[in-house]
Amino acid sequence: MAYHTIRQEYLQMPPVTRAYTTACVLTTAAVQLELITPFQLYFNPELIFKHFQVWRLITNYLFFGAAGFNFLFNMIFLYRYCRMLEEGSFRGRTADFVFMFLFGGLLMTLFGLFVNLVFLGQAFTIMLVYIWSRRNPYVRMNFFGLLIFQAPFLPWVLMGFSLLLGNSIIVDLLGIAVGHIYFFLEDIFPNQPGGGRLLKTPSILKAMFDTPEDDPNYNPLPEERPGGFAWGEGQRLGG
């Protein structure tokens, strides 16, 4: 029964979320089984551009450390907020969602050239959380049962939590910065006087990923329901 439930939940995940989380889990499993090592995955500009190890541009987003609390914490947040974005504001716009991944990944990689970070997956997760939080400003969050606040504060609360754990906040700041750039260009600037839409999804992505109509059996996860875990539970204000 448990296997059937997990399998059904996995198959109901939207395609981009399923592909990314699966790649992250399989990468971590491969490291745990010693099939590969983190030294083959990390972001290293010299190895990428001088030795043409271009796979590092992708693999550094797939490894979140050895299996443990930090990995589980990141996977839960990645799964929840990636899925809620894909099923919420990006519902029926898979190509636009893929373009957001590519834009965010490219920008983060460029910033990564100037900061001493070897894995960018956690920063990418914070970017997803930031974009979701800004698009759902009236959702009330409950963090570990200790803090109650509205969704736009979530990335900053996570940064504070990371600081308490003794981690560098550079990762969180990078995710917040890239998330804000995307949110500004996509949601704010087009609505300003004299503004316009600067981010346009290439037609080749639309041809590859967008389907004429939604799957009638699709079971979305409501974007306004980030809860289910004590550190990220939420509900709409007044609801």
N, C-alpha and C positions, 0 to 999 in steps of 0.2 A: 504493500500500500504506500509506504513512504517513497519507494523508488518511483512508483507511478505518479505520485504527487509532484516530486522533484522534476521528473521528466516532463510532465504536463506544464509546470511552471516555466521550465527552460524553453520549451517549444513556443510558449506564448510570448516570450520576450521579443520585442521588435528587433529587426535584423542588425542594425548597427550596434545596439547595446549588447546583443547576444554575441556578435563577432568580437567586439572589443574585450568584454569580460572573459570570454572563452580563451582568447589569446593570452590574456594576463594570467589566468589560472594555469593554462598549459605551460607557459613559460616558467612560472614558479615551480610547477611540478617537475619540469625538466631539470631545473637547477637543484631541487631537492634530491632527485634521483642521480645527480652528478653526470647527467648526459651532456650538459653544458655548464659553463661557469659564468658568473656575473662579469668577469673580465672580457668575455666575448660579446657582451651586450651593452656596456655602458657608453655614454656619450663622450667621444673623444675627437675633436675637430681634426687633429693631425692624422689620426688613423682613417677618418672618413674622407678627407680631401686629398691626402698625400698617398694613402695606401688603398684608397677606393673601397673601404669597408662600409659601403653605403647602408647596409642593413642596420647599422647602429642608429641611424636617423629614426628608425621605427622601434627597434628593440629596447631603447632606453625608456620608452613609454610603457613597456609591458612588464617590467620587473619592479615589484614593490618591496623587495626584501624577502628574507626567509619566512616560511610559513610561521605565523604566530599572531599575537594580538594586533600589531601594526598592520600586517597584511590583511587580516580579517576586517579591521576598522576601515581601511582604504577600499577594500572590495565592496563592503556594504554601502559606503557612500557613493562609490563609482556606479554600482548597479542601480541604486535608488534614484539618484539625480540624473544620470544619463537616461534611464528609462523614462522618468517623468518628463524630461525635456522632449524626448523623441515621441512620446505619446500625448504630450500636451501641446505646447506652442509649435512644435514641428510635426504634428500629426498630419499625415498625407504629404509631407514635404521632405522625404528621405534625402533627396539630392541636396537640399539646403542644409540639412543636418550634417551630411558628409562634408559639404563645403565648409561648415563651421569647424569641423574636426581638422580639416586641412589648413584653414586659415589660422586657427589657434595653435596647431602644431608647428606651422612654419614660423609664426611670430615668436613662439616660445623657444624654438630652436635658435633663432637669431639672438634673442636675449641670452640664451644659454651660452653663447660664445663669450659673453662678458662676465658671467657669474660662474663660480666654481661648483657647478652641480653636474653630477654624472648620471643621474636618473631623473626624468622629468614627469613621470607618471602621476606622482602625488600633486604636483603643480597643476597638471591637466585636470585632475579631479576637482581641485579647488576652483578652477576656471568654470567647470560645469556647474558647481554649486553656486558660484557667483551669478552666472547668467540666469539660472533658475530662480534664485532669490530675488533678483531685480525684476523679474517678470511676474513674480508672485508676492508683491510687497505687503499684502494684507494677511498673509498666513502667519499665525502665531506659533512659535516654536517652543518646545520644552526640552531643554538640554540637561540630561541626567537627572531630571526632576529638581534641579537647583536653580536654573535660570529660565525665565519666560521672556521672550522678546519676539519682535517681528522678523520675518524672513531676511530682509536685507542686512541684518546684523549677523547672520549665521557665519559667513566667511570669516568675519573678525573674531567671533567667538571661537571658531575652530583654530584660528591663528593663536589666540590666547591659550587655548588648551594645549596646542603644540608646544608653546613656549614653556608651559608648566611641566611638560614631559621632558624638557631639556633639549628639544629639537631646534634647529635653525628656522627662523621665520622667513628666510629668503625664499624658500619653496612656496610658502603661502602668499607672500607678497607678489611673487612672479605670477602665480595663478590668478590672483585678484587683478593685477595690472592687465594681463592679457584678456581676462574676462570683461573688464571694464571697457577696454578698447573695442572689443567686438560689440558689446551692448551699446556703446555710444554710437558707433558707425551704423549699426543695424536698427536700433530702436529710438535713439534720440535725435541724431543729426538729420535724418530724413524729414522729421517733423518740425525742424527749426526754419524760421524765415530765411530763404535763400539756400536752404539745405537741400540735400538730395541723397539718393541711395548710391553709395559708393561700392558696396559689396554686392556683386551680382553673380549668382551661381552659373558656372559655365554650362552651355547647352549640352555638352557631352555628358556631364554628370546627370542632368535631367533625363537624358535619353537612357542612361544606364540604370538609374535608381527609381525614378518616379513611375508609378503605375497609374493607368487610367482611372481606376476606382479602388476604394478600400475593400479589404477582405471582410465579408459580412460576418465571419466567425471571429473577428479580431476582438480580443478582450483587453482593453487598455487599463493601465494603472492610472487612476486620476492624478493629475499633476498637483492638485492641492492637498494630496495625502502623503506627506513625506514621512509619516510616523511609522510605528511598528517597532521602533527601537527607542530606548529611553533617552538616547542622546540626540535624537532628531525628530521627535514626535511633533506634529503640528496640526492645526486646524484653522479654518478661516475665522477671522474675528467676527463676532456677532452670530456665528453659526452654532 
